[in-house]
Amino acid sequence: MDTPPLLPLPETRDRRCPYCGNRAVVGLGHVTASATGIRCDYRCPSCSTEFVLLFSMRLMIETDWSAPGSP
């Protein structure tokens, strides 16, 4: 019996569930980084949907997310 291929998780840049819009989402602890950005897996407790929250490296540089007091 063959199992169907897994579909990729939906992606969003907004920290809310892409299906129900709930903002109280929970990080799953799986993070992937590349030269273009960071991908974090999240789950919505309301509808149990898993999705990927995307952070672009460009946004992080423009926002200056360095630690307070760092040079």
PyMOL Python script that loads the backbone (N, CA, C, O; Angstrom):
from pymol import cmd

cmd.read_pdbstr("""\
ATOM      1  N   MET A   1       0.849  -1.174   0.000  1.00  0.00           N
ATOM      2  CA  MET A   1       0.000   0.000   0.000  1.00  0.00           C
ATOM      3  C   MET A   1       0.899   1.243   0.000  1.00  0.00           C
ATOM      4  O   MET A   1       1.714   1.418   0.905  1.00  0.00           O
ATOM      5  N   ASP A   2       0.753   2.081  -0.987  1.00  0.00           N
ATOM      6  CA  ASP A   2       1.532   3.307  -1.086  1.00  0.00           C
ATOM      7  C   ASP A   2       0.844   4.427  -0.312  1.00  0.00           C
ATOM      8  O   ASP A   2      -0.378   4.571  -0.346  1.00  0.00           O
ATOM      9  N   THR A   3       1.660   5.214   0.386  1.00  0.00           N
ATOM     10  CA  THR A   3       1.109   6.381   1.076  1.00  0.00           C
ATOM     11  C   THR A   3       1.194   7.576   0.145  1.00  0.00           C
ATOM     12  O   THR A   3       2.158   7.702  -0.610  1.00  0.00           O
ATOM     13  N   PRO A   4       0.219   8.441   0.184  1.00  0.00           N
ATOM     14  CA  PRO A   4       0.252   9.621  -0.694  1.00  0.00           C
ATOM     15  C   PRO A   4       1.397  10.550  -0.277  1.00  0.00           C
ATOM     16  O   PRO A   4       1.766  10.587   0.896  1.00  0.00           O
ATOM     17  N   PRO A   5       1.955  11.293  -1.223  1.00  0.00           N
ATOM     18  CA  PRO A   5       3.042  12.217  -0.867  1.00  0.00           C
ATOM     19  C   PRO A   5       2.534  13.325   0.048  1.00  0.00           C
ATOM     20  O   PRO A   5       1.388  13.762  -0.057  1.00  0.00           O
ATOM     21  N   LEU A   6       3.409  13.768   0.946  1.00  0.00           N
ATOM     22  CA  LEU A   6       3.041  14.858   1.852  1.00  0.00           C
ATOM     23  C   LEU A   6       2.981  16.171   1.092  1.00  0.00           C
ATOM     24  O   LEU A   6       3.861  16.473   0.285  1.00  0.00           O
ATOM     25  N   LEU A   7       1.965  16.930   1.347  1.00  0.00           N
ATOM     26  CA  LEU A   7       1.845  18.253   0.736  1.00  0.00           C
ATOM     27  C   LEU A   7       2.686  19.241   1.539  1.00  0.00           C
ATOM     28  O   LEU A   7       2.798  19.103   2.757  1.00  0.00           O
ATOM     29  N   PRO A   8       3.276  20.229   0.882  1.00  0.00           N
ATOM     30  CA  PRO A   8       4.040  21.223   1.644  1.00  0.00           C
ATOM     31  C   PRO A   8       3.109  22.039   2.540  1.00  0.00           C
ATOM     32  O   PRO A   8       1.945  22.269   2.210  1.00  0.00           O
ATOM     33  N   LEU A   9       3.647  22.468   3.673  1.00  0.00           N
ATOM     34  CA  LEU A   9       2.855  23.287   4.587  1.00  0.00           C
ATOM     35  C   LEU A   9       2.594  24.648   3.960  1.00  0.00           C
ATOM     36  O   LEU A   9       3.454  25.174   3.253  1.00  0.00           O
ATOM     37  N   PRO A  10       1.429  25.225   4.204  1.00  0.00           N
ATOM     38  CA  PRO A  10       1.165  26.582   3.704  1.00  0.00           C
ATOM     39  C   PRO A  10       2.143  27.569   4.338  1.00  0.00           C
ATOM     40  O   PRO A  10       2.563  27.384   5.480  1.00  0.00           O
ATOM     41  N   GLU A  11       2.501  28.610   3.602  1.00  0.00           N
ATOM     42  CA  GLU A  11       3.456  29.608   4.077  1.00  0.00           C
ATOM     43  C   GLU A  11       2.795  30.968   4.223  1.00  0.00           C
ATOM     44  O   GLU A  11       1.898  31.318   3.456  1.00  0.00           O
ATOM     45  N   THR A  12       3.241  31.728   5.208  1.00  0.00           N
ATOM     46  CA  THR A  12       2.729  33.080   5.433  1.00  0.00           C
ATOM     47  C   THR A  12       3.834  33.949   6.020  1.00  0.00           C
ATOM     48  O   THR A  12       4.775  33.435   6.625  1.00  0.00           O
ATOM     49  N   ARG A  13       3.725  35.244   5.848  1.00  0.00           N
ATOM     50  CA  ARG A  13       4.656  36.184   6.472  1.00  0.00           C
ATOM     51  C   ARG A  13       3.986  36.908   7.641  1.00  0.00           C
ATOM     52  O   ARG A  13       4.619  37.716   8.320  1.00  0.00           O
ATOM     53  N   ASP A  14       2.713  36.619   7.870  1.00  0.00           N
ATOM     54  CA  ASP A  14       1.950  37.244   8.950  1.00  0.00           C
ATOM     55  C   ASP A  14       1.792  36.220  10.071  1.00  0.00           C
ATOM     56  O   ASP A  14       1.461  35.064   9.808  1.00  0.00           O
ATOM     57  N   ARG A  15       2.026  36.632  11.320  1.00  0.00           N
ATOM     58  CA  ARG A  15       1.974  35.686  12.432  1.00  0.00           C
ATOM     59  C   ARG A  15       0.529  35.445  12.862  1.00  0.00           C
ATOM     60  O   ARG A  15       0.103  35.818  13.955  1.00  0.00           O
ATOM     61  N   ARG A  16      -0.196  34.813  11.963  1.00  0.00           N
ATOM     62  CA  ARG A  16      -1.573  34.390  12.232  1.00  0.00           C
ATOM     63  C   ARG A  16      -1.863  33.178  11.359  1.00  0.00           C
ATOM     64  O   ARG A  16      -1.206  32.971  10.338  1.00  0.00           O
ATOM     65  N   CYS A  17      -2.835  32.386  11.753  1.00  0.00           N
ATOM     66  CA  CYS A  17      -3.184  31.180  10.999  1.00  0.00           C
ATOM     67  C   CYS A  17      -3.699  31.571   9.618  1.00  0.00           C
ATOM     68  O   CYS A  17      -4.592  32.413   9.520  1.00  0.00           O
ATOM     69  N   PRO A  18      -3.158  30.979   8.541  1.00  0.00           N
ATOM     70  CA  PRO A  18      -3.625  31.326   7.199  1.00  0.00           C
ATOM     71  C   PRO A  18      -5.034  30.815   6.899  1.00  0.00           C
ATOM     72  O   PRO A  18      -5.627  31.220   5.899  1.00  0.00           O
ATOM     73  N   TYR A  19      -5.590  29.927   7.749  1.00  0.00           N
ATOM     74  CA  TYR A  19      -6.931  29.393   7.514  1.00  0.00           C
ATOM     75  C   TYR A  19      -8.007  30.098   8.330  1.00  0.00           C
ATOM     76  O   TYR A  19      -9.010  30.552   7.779  1.00  0.00           O
ATOM     77  N   CYS A  20      -7.799  30.192   9.662  1.00  0.00           N
ATOM     78  CA  CYS A  20      -8.860  30.769  10.496  1.00  0.00           C
ATOM     79  C   CYS A  20      -8.532  32.183  10.983  1.00  0.00           C
ATOM     80  O   CYS A  20      -9.411  32.860  11.517  1.00  0.00           O
ATOM     81  N   GLY A  21      -7.288  32.646  10.811  1.00  0.00           N
ATOM     82  CA  GLY A  21      -6.921  33.998  11.194  1.00  0.00           C
ATOM     83  C   GLY A  21      -6.544  34.174  12.658  1.00  0.00           C
ATOM     84  O   GLY A  21      -6.270  35.294  13.088  1.00  0.00           O
ATOM     85  N   ASN A  22      -6.525  33.090  13.433  1.00  0.00           N
ATOM     86  CA  ASN A  22      -6.185  33.165  14.851  1.00  0.00           C
ATOM     87  C   ASN A  22      -4.751  33.673  15.024  1.00  0.00           C
ATOM     88  O   ASN A  22      -3.842  33.223  14.326  1.00  0.00           O
ATOM     89  N   ARG A  23      -4.554  34.609  15.953  1.00  0.00           N
ATOM     90  CA  ARG A  23      -3.208  35.158  16.205  1.00  0.00           C
ATOM     91  C   ARG A  23      -2.476  34.408  17.317  1.00  0.00           C
ATOM     92  O   ARG A  23      -1.274  34.608  17.494  1.00  0.00           O
ATOM     93  N   ALA A  24      -3.155  33.567  18.056  1.00  0.00           N
ATOM     94  CA  ALA A  24      -2.538  32.822  19.159  1.00  0.00           C
ATOM     95  C   ALA A  24      -1.942  31.520  18.643  1.00  0.00           C
ATOM     96  O   ALA A  24      -2.378  30.436  19.031  1.00  0.00           O
ATOM     97  N   VAL A  25      -0.939  31.625  17.762  1.00  0.00           N
ATOM     98  CA  VAL A  25      -0.319  30.433  17.180  1.00  0.00           C
ATOM     99  C   VAL A  25       0.862  29.989  18.035  1.00  0.00           C
ATOM    100  O   VAL A  25       1.416  30.779  18.799  1.00  0.00           O
ATOM    101  N   VAL A  26       1.246  28.711  17.900  1.00  0.00           N
ATOM    102  CA  VAL A  26       2.272  28.108  18.739  1.00  0.00           C
ATOM    103  C   VAL A  26       3.415  27.607  17.869  1.00  0.00           C
ATOM    104  O   VAL A  26       3.190  26.877  16.903  1.00  0.00           O
ATOM    105  N   GLY A  27       4.643  27.998  18.209  1.00  0.00           N
ATOM    106  CA  GLY A  27       5.809  27.512  17.495  1.00  0.00           C
ATOM    107  C   GLY A  27       6.047  26.044  17.797  1.00  0.00           C
ATOM    108  O   GLY A  27       5.861  25.601  18.931  1.00  0.00           O
ATOM    109  N   LEU A  28       6.461  25.280  16.779  1.00  0.00           N
ATOM    110  CA  LEU A  28       6.691  23.848  16.949  1.00  0.00           C
ATOM    111  C   LEU A  28       8.157  23.516  17.205  1.00  0.00           C
ATOM    112  O   LEU A  28       8.493  22.356  17.445  1.00  0.00           O
ATOM    113  N   GLY A  29       9.039  24.524  17.157  1.00  0.00           N
ATOM    114  CA  GLY A  29      10.438  24.290  17.454  1.00  0.00           C
ATOM    115  C   GLY A  29      11.289  23.866  16.272  1.00  0.00           C
ATOM    116  O   GLY A  29      12.480  23.602  16.435  1.00  0.00           O
ATOM    117  N   HIS A  30      10.700  23.794  15.079  1.00  0.00           N
ATOM    118  CA  HIS A  30      11.477  23.440  13.888  1.00  0.00           C
ATOM    119  C   HIS A  30      11.764  24.711  13.105  1.00  0.00           C
ATOM    120  O   HIS A  30      10.847  25.360  12.600  1.00  0.00           O
ATOM    121  N   VAL A  31      13.050  25.065  13.005  1.00  0.00           N
ATOM    122  CA  VAL A  31      13.465  26.293  12.334  1.00  0.00           C
ATOM    123  C   VAL A  31      14.508  25.944  11.284  1.00  0.00           C
ATOM    124  O   VAL A  31      15.434  25.179  11.552  1.00  0.00           O
ATOM    125  N   THR A  32      14.355  26.509  10.079  1.00  0.00           N
ATOM    126  CA  THR A  32      15.310  26.318   8.998  1.00  0.00           C
ATOM    127  C   THR A  32      15.775  27.687   8.524  1.00  0.00           C
ATOM    128  O   THR A  32      14.957  28.562   8.240  1.00  0.00           O
ATOM    129  N   ALA A  33      17.094  27.871   8.438  1.00  0.00           N
ATOM    130  CA  ALA A  33      17.652  29.142   7.985  1.00  0.00           C
ATOM    131  C   ALA A  33      18.397  28.944   6.672  1.00  0.00           C
ATOM    132  O   ALA A  33      19.005  27.900   6.438  1.00  0.00           O
ATOM    133  N   SER A  34      18.340  29.960   5.822  1.00  0.00           N
ATOM    134  CA  SER A  34      19.085  29.954   4.564  1.00  0.00           C
ATOM    135  C   SER A  34      19.604  31.368   4.325  1.00  0.00           C
ATOM    136  O   SER A  34      19.415  32.252   5.160  1.00  0.00           O
ATOM    137  N   ALA A  35      20.250  31.577   3.200  1.00  0.00           N
ATOM    138  CA  ALA A  35      20.781  32.904   2.878  1.00  0.00           C
ATOM    139  C   ALA A  35      19.671  33.920   2.640  1.00  0.00           C
ATOM    140  O   ALA A  35      19.901  35.123   2.761  1.00  0.00           O
ATOM    141  N   THR A  36      18.481  33.456   2.307  1.00  0.00           N
ATOM    142  CA  THR A  36      17.384  34.378   1.999  1.00  0.00           C
ATOM    143  C   THR A  36      16.431  34.619   3.154  1.00  0.00           C
ATOM    144  O   THR A  36      15.686  35.599   3.135  1.00  0.00           O
ATOM    145  N   GLY A  37      16.433  33.750   4.164  1.00  0.00           N
ATOM    146  CA  GLY A  37      15.522  33.969   5.268  1.00  0.00           C
ATOM    147  C   GLY A  37      15.428  32.807   6.227  1.00  0.00           C
ATOM    148  O   GLY A  37      16.217  31.864   6.165  1.00  0.00           O
ATOM    149  N   ILE A  38      14.455  32.883   7.114  1.00  0.00           N
ATOM    150  CA  ILE A  38      14.228  31.872   8.146  1.00  0.00           C
ATOM    151  C   ILE A  38      12.798  31.360   8.017  1.00  0.00           C
ATOM    152  O   ILE A  38      11.863  32.132   7.807  1.00  0.00           O
ATOM    153  N   ARG A  39      12.646  30.035   8.146  1.00  0.00           N
ATOM    154  CA  ARG A  39      11.343  29.375   8.087  1.00  0.00           C
ATOM    155  C   ARG A  39      11.081  28.718   9.435  1.00  0.00           C
ATOM    156  O   ARG A  39      11.893  27.913   9.890  1.00  0.00           O
ATOM    157  N   CYS A  40       9.968  29.043  10.084  1.00  0.00           N
ATOM    158  CA  CYS A  40       9.615  28.489  11.389  1.00  0.00           C
ATOM    159  C   CYS A  40       8.266  27.785  11.285  1.00  0.00           C
ATOM    160  O   CYS A  40       7.301  28.351  10.772  1.00  0.00           O
ATOM    161  N   ASP A  41       8.204  26.549  11.772  1.00  0.00           N
ATOM    162  CA  ASP A  41       6.947  25.805  11.749  1.00  0.00           C
ATOM    163  C   ASP A  41       6.076  26.208  12.938  1.00  0.00           C
ATOM    164  O   ASP A  41       6.552  26.289  14.070  1.00  0.00           O
ATOM    165  N   TYR A  42       4.793  26.458  12.666  1.00  0.00           N
ATOM    166  CA  TYR A  42       3.821  26.846  13.693  1.00  0.00           C
ATOM    167  C   TYR A  42       2.566  25.995  13.567  1.00  0.00           C
ATOM    168  O   TYR A  42       2.327  25.367  12.536  1.00  0.00           O
ATOM    169  N   ARG A  43       1.762  25.982  14.640  1.00  0.00           N
ATOM    170  CA  ARG A  43       0.462  25.297  14.631  1.00  0.00           C
ATOM    171  C   ARG A  43      -0.565  26.228  15.256  1.00  0.00           C
ATOM    172  O   ARG A  43      -0.278  26.946  16.214  1.00  0.00           O
ATOM    173  N   CYS A  44      -1.757  26.199  14.699  1.00  0.00           N
ATOM    174  CA  CYS A  44      -2.869  26.961  15.244  1.00  0.00           C
ATOM    175  C   CYS A  44      -3.630  26.070  16.234  1.00  0.00           C
ATOM    176  O   CYS A  44      -4.083  24.992  15.851  1.00  0.00           O
ATOM    177  N   PRO A  45      -3.781  26.491  17.494  1.00  0.00           N
ATOM    178  CA  PRO A  45      -4.513  25.672  18.462  1.00  0.00           C
ATOM    179  C   PRO A  45      -6.019  25.629  18.195  1.00  0.00           C
ATOM    180  O   PRO A  45      -6.703  24.722  18.669  1.00  0.00           O
ATOM    181  N   SER A  46      -6.538  26.595  17.445  1.00  0.00           N
ATOM    182  CA  SER A  46      -7.982  26.624  17.181  1.00  0.00           C
ATOM    183  C   SER A  46      -8.406  25.600  16.131  1.00  0.00           C
ATOM    184  O   SER A  46      -9.380  24.871  16.317  1.00  0.00           O
ATOM    185  N   CYS A  47      -7.651  25.553  15.008  1.00  0.00           N
ATOM    186  CA  CYS A  47      -8.060  24.655  13.916  1.00  0.00           C
ATOM    187  C   CYS A  47      -7.042  23.540  13.646  1.00  0.00           C
ATOM    188  O   CYS A  47      -7.225  22.744  12.725  1.00  0.00           O
ATOM    189  N   SER A  48      -5.974  23.481  14.445  1.00  0.00           N
ATOM    190  CA  SER A  48      -4.935  22.443  14.350  1.00  0.00           C
ATOM    191  C   SER A  48      -4.172  22.439  13.030  1.00  0.00           C
ATOM    192  O   SER A  48      -3.567  21.429  12.671  1.00  0.00           O
ATOM    193  N   THR A  49      -4.190  23.542  12.313  1.00  0.00           N
ATOM    194  CA  THR A  49      -3.460  23.653  11.056  1.00  0.00           C
ATOM    195  C   THR A  49      -1.990  23.955  11.341  1.00  0.00           C
ATOM    196  O   THR A  49      -1.670  24.810  12.167  1.00  0.00           O
ATOM    197  N   GLU A  50      -1.102  23.244  10.649  1.00  0.00           N
ATOM    198  CA  GLU A  50       0.323  23.554  10.720  1.00  0.00           C
ATOM    199  C   GLU A  50       0.686  24.395   9.505  1.00  0.00           C
ATOM    200  O   GLU A  50       0.171  24.177   8.408  1.00  0.00           O
ATOM    201  N   PHE A  51       1.584  25.363   9.714  1.00  0.00           N
ATOM    202  CA  PHE A  51       2.001  26.233   8.623  1.00  0.00           C
ATOM    203  C   PHE A  51       3.408  26.741   8.889  1.00  0.00           C
ATOM    204  O   PHE A  51       3.954  26.537   9.973  1.00  0.00           O
ATOM    205  N   VAL A  52       3.993  27.401   7.899  1.00  0.00           N
ATOM    206  CA  VAL A  52       5.352  27.925   7.996  1.00  0.00           C
ATOM    207  C   VAL A  52       5.286  29.446   8.026  1.00  0.00           C
ATOM    208  O   VAL A  52       4.670  30.075   7.166  1.00  0.00           O
ATOM    209  N   LEU A  53       5.937  30.024   9.038  1.00  0.00           N
ATOM    210  CA  LEU A  53       6.054  31.473   9.140  1.00  0.00           C
ATOM    211  C   LEU A  53       7.402  31.865   8.557  1.00  0.00           C
ATOM    212  O   LEU A  53       8.440  31.362   8.990  1.00  0.00           O
ATOM    213  N   LEU A  54       7.390  32.764   7.572  1.00  0.00           N
ATOM    214  CA  LEU A  54       8.606  33.169   6.871  1.00  0.00           C
ATOM    215  C   LEU A  54       9.106  34.512   7.378  1.00  0.00           C
ATOM    216  O   LEU A  54       8.324  35.446   7.555  1.00  0.00           O
ATOM    217  N   PHE A  55      10.401  34.605   7.608  1.00  0.00           N
ATOM    218  CA  PHE A  55      11.071  35.854   7.946  1.00  0.00           C
ATOM    219  C   PHE A  55      12.141  36.086   6.889  1.00  0.00           C
ATOM    220  O   PHE A  55      12.985  35.216   6.676  1.00  0.00           O
ATOM    221  N   SER A  56      12.130  37.218   6.232  1.00  0.00           N
ATOM    222  CA  SER A  56      13.156  37.476   5.224  1.00  0.00           C
ATOM    223  C   SER A  56      14.376  38.092   5.884  1.00  0.00           C
ATOM    224  O   SER A  56      14.245  38.878   6.822  1.00  0.00           O
ATOM    225  N   MET A  57      15.567  37.742   5.401  1.00  0.00           N
ATOM    226  CA  MET A  57      16.800  38.303   5.935  1.00  0.00           C
ATOM    227  C   MET A  57      16.842  39.805   5.683  1.00  0.00           C
ATOM    228  O   MET A  57      17.369  40.555   6.504  1.00  0.00           O
ATOM    229  N   ARG A  58      16.297  40.244   4.568  1.00  0.00           N
ATOM    230  CA  ARG A  58      16.290  41.674   4.247  1.00  0.00           C
ATOM    231  C   ARG A  58      15.522  42.458   5.309  1.00  0.00           C
ATOM    232  O   ARG A  58      15.977  43.509   5.759  1.00  0.00           O
ATOM    233  N   LEU A  59      14.364  41.948   5.705  1.00  0.00           N
ATOM    234  CA  LEU A  59      13.568  42.606   6.740  1.00  0.00           C
ATOM    235  C   LEU A  59      14.336  42.666   8.050  1.00  0.00           C
ATOM    236  O   LEU A  59      14.298  43.682   8.744  1.00  0.00           O
ATOM    237  N   MET A  60      15.029  41.595   8.396  1.00  0.00           N
ATOM    238  CA  MET A  60      15.770  41.552   9.649  1.00  0.00           C
ATOM    239  C   MET A  60      16.908  42.570   9.650  1.00  0.00           C
ATOM    240  O   MET A  60      17.178  43.203  10.671  1.00  0.00           O
ATOM    241  N   ILE A  61      17.571  42.727   8.513  1.00  0.00           N
ATOM    242  CA  ILE A  61      18.668  43.692   8.419  1.00  0.00           C
ATOM    243  C   ILE A  61      18.119  45.111   8.475  1.00  0.00           C
ATOM    244  O   ILE A  61      18.663  45.958   9.184  1.00  0.00           O
ATOM    245  N   GLU A  62      17.039  45.382   7.728  1.00  0.00           N
ATOM    246  CA  GLU A  62      16.456  46.719   7.708  1.00  0.00           C
ATOM    247  C   GLU A  62      15.865  47.104   9.062  1.00  0.00           C
ATOM    248  O   GLU A  62      15.847  48.284   9.413  1.00  0.00           O
ATOM    249  N   THR A  63      15.381  46.125   9.824  1.00  0.00           N
ATOM    250  CA  THR A  63      14.766  46.384  11.113  1.00  0.00           C
ATOM    251  C   THR A  63      15.816  46.510  12.214  1.00  0.00           C
ATOM    252  O   THR A  63      15.520  47.036  13.287  1.00  0.00           O
ATOM    253  N   ASP A  64      17.045  46.033  11.963  1.00  0.00           N
ATOM    254  CA  ASP A  64      18.141  46.047  12.927  1.00  0.00           C
ATOM    255  C   ASP A  64      17.733  45.309  14.194  1.00  0.00           C
ATOM    256  O   ASP A  64      17.527  45.920  15.242  1.00  0.00           O
ATOM    257  N   TRP A  65      17.619  43.993  14.088  1.00  0.00           N
ATOM    258  CA  TRP A  65      17.246  43.143  15.203  1.00  0.00           C
ATOM    259  C   TRP A  65      18.436  42.769  16.070  1.00  0.00           C
ATOM    260  O   TRP A  65      18.414  41.725  16.723  1.00  0.00           O
ATOM    261  N   SER A  66      19.464  43.586  16.091  1.00  0.00           N
ATOM    262  CA  SER A  66      20.627  43.276  16.924  1.00  0.00           C
ATOM    263  C   SER A  66      20.253  43.422  18.400  1.00  0.00           C
ATOM    264  O   SER A  66      19.286  44.102  18.745  1.00  0.00           O
ATOM    265  N   ALA A  67      21.025  42.779  19.252  1.00  0.00           N
ATOM    266  CA  ALA A  67      20.751  42.824  20.683  1.00  0.00           C
ATOM    267  C   ALA A  67      20.990  44.219  21.227  1.00  0.00           C
ATOM    268  O   ALA A  67      21.902  44.903  20.763  1.00  0.00           O
ATOM    269  N   PRO A  68      20.205  44.661  22.191  1.00  0.00           N
ATOM    270  CA  PRO A  68      20.429  45.987  22.779  1.00  0.00           C
ATOM    271  C   PRO A  68      21.838  46.103  23.345  1.00  0.00           C
ATOM    272  O   PRO A  68      22.312  45.191  24.021  1.00  0.00           O
ATOM    273  N   GLY A  69      22.496  47.196  23.079  1.00  0.00           N
ATOM    274  CA  GLY A  69      23.835  47.434  23.583  1.00  0.00           C
ATOM    275  C   GLY A  69      24.940  46.838  22.739  1.00  0.00           C
ATOM    276  O   GLY A  69      26.117  47.043  23.035  1.00  0.00           O
ATOM    277  N   SER A  70      24.582  46.087  21.668  1.00  0.00           N
ATOM    278  CA  SER A  70      25.624  45.524  20.804  1.00  0.00           C
ATOM    279  C   SER A  70      26.088  46.592  19.820  1.00  0.00           C
ATOM    280  O   SER A  70      25.323  47.493  19.475  1.00  0.00           O
ATOM    281  N   PRO A  71      27.346  46.495  19.363  1.00  0.00           N
ATOM    282  CA  PRO A  71      27.863  47.535  18.441  1.00  0.00           C
ATOM    283  C   PRO A  71      27.190  47.524  17.097  1.00  0.00           C
ATOM    284  O   PRO A  71      27.523  48.335  16.233  1.00  0.00           O
TER     285      PRO A  71
END
""", "prot")
cmd.dss("prot")
cmd.show_as("cartoon", "prot")
cmd.util.cbc("prot")
cmd.orient("prot")
